[in-house]
Amino acid sequence: MAEALGLDFGTTNTVMALSDSVGADSVGANSAGADRQAATHSIRFSSPAGTSDSMRTALSFMKDRNLGAGALKVEAGQAAIRAFIDNPGDCRFLQSIKTFAASALFQGTLIHARRFQFEDLMEVFLRRLEAYAGDGWPSGTKRIVAGRPVHFAGANPDPQLAITRYNAALTRFGFPEIHYVYEPVAAAFYFAQHLKQDATVLVADFGGGTTDYSLIRFATSAGKLSATPVGHSGVGLAGDQFDARIIEHLVAPEIGKGSQFRSFDKVLDVPNNYYTSFSRWNQLSVFKTSREYADLKSLVRQSLEPDKLELFIDLVEHDEGYPLYQAVSATKMALSSADEAEFRFAPLGRAGEKSVKRAEFEGWIAEDLARIEGALDDVLTTTNTAPGAIDKVFLTGGTSFVPAVRKIFTDRFDASRIETGGELVSIAHGLALIGERDDIAQWVA
């Protein structure tokens, strides 16, 4: 029986891993000071979209007469995306629900006339994963160890609120113990399996919504690896913020940002807050049911450029958030390897065909890069650690491939000390390993 379950409930993807002493297809790892060697393996999920050891953090809801009046058919991950694409207009789609965890402003959302709080959405998502896992779902597991960012995403995040909501969801599964560990600490444990000698390790974890750093000292004694946390820091932005910058500069002006409307005898600017909501494509489904959206629709008749606001409304009504994400993600990815890339988003018509230079993109995200680098400065300064004292730097998460992000590290650390890998599984497997430790209380956040 597995002792611990590691849950990496991510903004973009979710991975779950179990600790075990032996097992095929396992990721071998030293237990970092525990009484015995441990290994981990990913839980595999079989959904209508196929089998995978990671799940896109997404949900779809559809009415289903076969399930009875008021019942909803729910899918998660790629199956949710497929349901959304196959049933436009009938399917309610939510993605990156983790971004709402620490927001006091998020008081739930209506889905087919039923209200769901954050903890309800998290439970529904994990219940689908439980169903997809089948016999692979852990039974009798002593501990669940869930990852949490150093700083949650959002303008004014409330970390205690986020943990309260996590607890409300996870206690419904009956786990005897629930623990929370900083996500970069878990990634460090995963990477530690490759260390051959004592080392001071810096892990930079770039998720969808947060950038987190953890500095840990690993040492060997009597053949066992021990670990001492040195410091942590982070900032509530990462890849999703870069996406938002692309939308802000390429899409928002085409749907009315900067335009005006007439109110009696005055000419006023269309409020920018509508476009802040739109730039967070993963929140469009919630925006669609908000008072803000109702106010936006009321401005069309008064607008000096009504065609633009009508296009804005059309994009929201037709749930174009996910196709927009795909277009933005493709452009961002292309700019990681080329100096110029094409942005293509058909719903905008001819306005959705634009070339983007890497230098332009880096200018758009300059302020965000400064905050990411500032968080790195914080962990080095508060721990009084010079860059030369760090033996290994592990970069994990897709945003680490953005050249401007990688340059932050290559400017400070010798290239031979920088490593990548395990982008999807490192946190979940590290959490499972930490769950095996007798001194787990030392590692909880």
LINGIFEN-V503911 format. One record per backbone hydrogen bond with DSSP energy under -1.0 kcal/mol. NH is the residue of the N-H (numbers start at 0). CO is the residue of the C=O. If there is no record, write none. Layout:
BEGIN
nh = [NH:NH]
co = [CO:CO]
END
This chain:
BEGIN
nh = [4:5:6:7:9:13:14:16:17:18:19:26:28:38:39:40:42:44:45:46:49:51:54:56:57:58:59:60:61:63:66:67:70:72:74:76:78:80:81:82:83:84:85:86:89:90:91:93:95:98:99:100:102:108:110:113:115:120:121:122:123:124:125:126:127:128:129:130:131:132:133:135:136:142:143:144:145:146:147:157:161:162:163:164:165:166:167:168:169:170:172:173:176:178:180:182:185:186:187:188:189:190:191:192:193:194:198:200:201:202:203:204:205:206:210:211:212:213:214:215:216:217:218:220:223:225:227:229:230:232:234:236:238:239:241:242:243:244:245:246:247:248:249:250:251:253:254:256:258:260:261:262:265:267:269:273:274:275:276:277:278:280:282:283:286:287:288:289:293:294:295:296:297:298:302:303:307:308:309:310:311:312:313:314:315:316:317:318:319:323:324:325:326:327:328:329:330:331:332:333:334:335:336:337:340:342:344:347:348:350:351:352:353:355:357:360:361:362:363:364:368:369:370:371:372:373:374:375:376:377:378:379:380:381:383:384:388:389:390:391:392:393:394:395:399:400:401:404:405:406:409:410:412:416:417:418:425:428:429:430:431:432:433:434:435:436:441:442:443:444]
co = [142:16:144:14:7:54:7:5:40:3:38:39:37:19:26:17:15:51:131:49:46:44:13:11:55:93:74:91:72:70:63:64:67:61:59:57:75:76:77:78:79:80:81:82:86:86:60:58:56:95:96:97:99:115:113:110:108:116:117:118:119:120:121:122:123:124:125:126:127:128:129:132:133:2:176:4:178:6:180:101:157:158:159:160:161:162:163:164:165:166:169:170:141:143:145:147:181:182:183:184:185:186:187:189:190:191:217:215:391:213:393:211:395:209:234:204:232:202:230:200:227:198:225:223:220:218:216:214:214:212:210:234:206:207:237:238:239:240:241:242:243:244:245:246:246:250:251:251:255:267:301:265:262:260:258:270:271:271:272:273:274:278:279:280:282:283:285:286:289:290:291:292:293:295:298:259:304:304:305:306:307:308:309:310:311:312:313:315:314:319:320:321:322:323:324:325:326:327:328:329:330:332:333:333:355:353:351:344:345:347:348:349:342:340:338:356:357:358:359:360:364:365:366:367:368:369:370:371:372:373:374:375:376:377:380:379:385:386:199:199:416:201:418:203:396:397:398:401:401:402:405:406:408:413:414:392:421:424:425:426:427:428:429:430:432:433:438:439:439:179]
END
